[in-house]
Amino acid sequence: MKFLVSIILASMLMLFAGVVYAVNLDDFNGQNLDDMWTVRDPSNKAEYRLEEGKLIVDLEAGADMYIQGTDNGVCFLMDPPDMEDFTLEMKVNVAVDGTQPPACQVGPLLFNEGAWAYSAWGPYSAGQDIRLEDCIAADYRWRDQTNIGINPGDVEIDQDVWLRIVKTGEELEFFAKSDANADWVSGGVDTKLGPNYTPGNYQVGIVLKSWGGSVDSTFEIDYFNIPEIAPVESNGKLATTWSAIK
């Protein structure tokens, strides 16, 4: 049976050869940002480009995204998959110039604009830690309130950091690692904001934000993935994935 499955997978790989350029939902291998993305930059705080398989974002200082009314953060957003349980995953170089800049955070995001509810997970402020910051309207929480985070002793915040959010119903669990072959380290589980992420009322994607004390910075995002759905083709359409045939 395993042999038969291997033959099927190999055949499908040959069938899609030359068409699918990504093993992830988006490996940023094209010349232009795929049209699945919406760029949300209300204060014009960022410039971005695709180079050598990376989404490179030049972020200005003061690109904060905080309680409702403070809306300078930069988001790359898409609709979530039509399923209750799924995974957000990405890899980012937070230290393009040698170390992560102060007063900034980059990582995967769930965002309900109508309720101003968001969960942002990623390396924080010059490599202090990897943490969850979230908000519902004026109810803002950072690590002291969420109690969700990972210290540098458990996951190095050097350059490349792998980040993951696993959504299971209304439960969100947050993971990170500093090597592709390492095991994921959990930073904890949150149940407070999950009810805000209901079908048709939210988006998912990438957030980049900075605030007082930060500096103009550059970040390189290597890929963004939702393993439960398909990678993009070179023409921007969706293709069959391994998860669809397992």
C-alpha positions, -999 to 999 in steps of 0.1 A, spaced: 0 0 0 28 24 9 46 15 -23 14 24 -43 10 57 -25 46 65 -33 40 58 -70 9 80 -70 28 109 -53 57 106 -77 33 106 -107 15 137 -94 49 154 -89 58 148 -125 23 159 -136 27 192 -118 64 197 -127 69 231 -142 36 244 -129 38 244 -91 67 265 -79 59 264 -42 58 236 -16 42 262 7 11 283 1 35 311 -10 72 308 -13 74 343 -28 92 330 -58 74 352 -83 82 387 -95 50 402 -80 31 396 -48 4 370 -55 -31 383 -58 -43 362 -29 -28 389 -7 -42 422 4 -17 447 16 -30 468 45 -8 498 52 -31 527 63 -2 550 72 21 541 43 48 528 66 63 501 44 78 494 10 80 458 -2 95 437 -30 101 401 -40 138 391 -44 154 357 -45 124 339 -31 118 363 -3 92 389 6 114 418 17 97 446 37 113 479 46 94 491 76 95 526 90 97 534 127 63 542 142 44 516 124 24 507 156 -7 486 157 -22 487 191 -56 495 206 -84 506 183 -74 540 169 -37 533 167 -35 518 132 -1 521 117 9 485 115 15 468 81 -4 436 73 -3 412 44 -38 395 46 -58 368 30 -90 350 37 -86 319 59 -94 284 47 -130 273 49 -123 250 79 -125 253 116 -90 239 123 -59 249 104 -23 261 108 -5 293 100 33 290 95 61 313 83 98 318 84 112 353 89 147 368 91 142 394 119 179 404 119 188 414 84 212 440 97 228 418 123 203 419 152 165 424 156 158 461 159 143 475 191 105 480 196 92 459 168 74 426 162 69 405 131 49 373 126 17 355 117 -16 372 124 -53 366 128 -72 398 124 -109 408 127 -110 444 116 -147 450 125 -141 440 162 -105 453 161 -95 419 174 -61 406 165 -36 380 177 1 388 166 28 362 174 65 367 168 99 379 180 97 410 200 119 441 205 156 433 198 152 396 205 138 399 240 115 370 235 88 355 212 54 365 224 17 368 218 3 403 217 -34 407 211 -63 432 214 -100 434 213 -109 471 208 -93 488 238 -85 455 257 -48 451 248 -27 423 262 10 416 260 30 388 275 24 397 311 -13 393 305 -15 365 280 13 345 297 22 331 263 57 334 250 91 317 245 124 329 259 156 330 239 171 302 259 144 279 244 143 293 209 172 314 196 162 347 181 192 351 158 182 357 122 158 330 109 129 322 131 101 297 122 67 306 136 34 287 138 -1 293 151 -24 262 153 -61 270 154 -83 242 168 -119 255 171 -117 285 193 -83 275 207 -50 290 194 -16 274 202 16 293 194 49 277 184 84 287 173 118 272 165 151 284 152 161 256 129 141 239 101 149 204 115 142 213 152 111 203 171 85 230 175 84 247 210 50 257 223 46 291 239 12 283 252 -25 282 244 -50 310 242 -88 307 243 -98 344 249 -97 357 213 -107 326 195 -145 334 194 -136 366 174 -123 345 145 -156 333 130 -161 326 93 -165 357 71 -154 380 99 -116 378 99 -85 373 79 -51 358 84 -16 367 73 15 385 83 20 416 105 49 439 109 47 466 135 70 490 153 65 517 179 82 545 199 119 538 202 122 517 170 142 525 139 136 520 102 141 482 96 142 455 70 127 421 73 129 391 50 100 366 49 110 333 33 76 317 31 40 317 44 21 285 46 -13 271 56 -5 234 52 -41 224 50 -46 242 17 -29 243 -17 3 260 -28 2 286 -56 10 280 -92 32 303 -113 0 319 -127 -14 326 -92 -40 298 -93 -43 270 -67 -30 235 -72 -35 201 -55 -14 196 -24 -1 165 -7 -25 172 22 -54 169 -3 -45 134 -14 -34 119 20 
